[in-house]
Amino acid sequence: GKQVKFLGEVEEAEKVKLMKSCKALLYATRFPEITGHKYQEALMCGCPIILRNVGSANEFVEMGFNGYLCHSDEDFIRAIEGMEKSVFDCDAISKKAHEVYSIPLVIAQHVTLYEEVANGKKW
C-alpha cells in the first residue's frame, strides 16, 4: 500500500530521522538476530519495536513500555493494530536505551567479561 515504502540503504543521519518519525520498527523475520543492533538503534531513537520472539529479541522488549514481542503471525497483527491505540513515551524509550546501550557501558561490560574469562571465572 501507500503506507509502506522501500527505501533501501540510507545514510546514518537519514536513518535516525526516519526512526524518530516512524510508529515502530517491525522486525518479523523468522531468523534470529544475534546482536540486536537493529533493535538498539530503533530504541535509542525512541522508536518502539515489534519483534518476533526468536534469537535475542526477548532481551530487548519490555512489553508495553518499548514495544511488543510476538509469538505468532496473529500476535503481529494485534500488535500492529494496537499501535494506533498505544501511547509510547518515546523520550523515555530513548533515555533508557542510551543508559543501557551506551558505548562506555558496553565497553566496560566487555572488559569485565574478558577479565573474568582470562582469570578462569567464566567460560
C-alpha positions, 0 to 999 in steps of 0.5 A: 500500500501507500503506507509502506515504502522501500527505501533501501540503504540510507545514510546514518543521519537519514536513518535516525530521522526516519526512526524518530518519525516512524510508529515502530520498527517491525522486525518479523523475520523468522531468523534470529538476530544475534546482536540486536543492533537493529533493535538498539538503534530503533530504541535509542531513537525512541522508536518502539519495536515489534519483534518476533520472539526468536534469537535475542529479541526477548532481551530487548522488549519490555512489553508495553513500555518499548514495544511488543514481542510476538509469538505468532503471525496473529500476535503481529497483527494485534500488535500492529493494530494496537499501535494506533491505540498505544501511547509510547513515551518515546523520550523515555524509550530513548533515555533508557536505551542510551543508559543501557546501550551506551558505548562506555557501558558496553565497553566496560561490560566487555572488559569485565567479561574478558577479565573474568574469562582470562582469570578462569571465572567464566567460560 
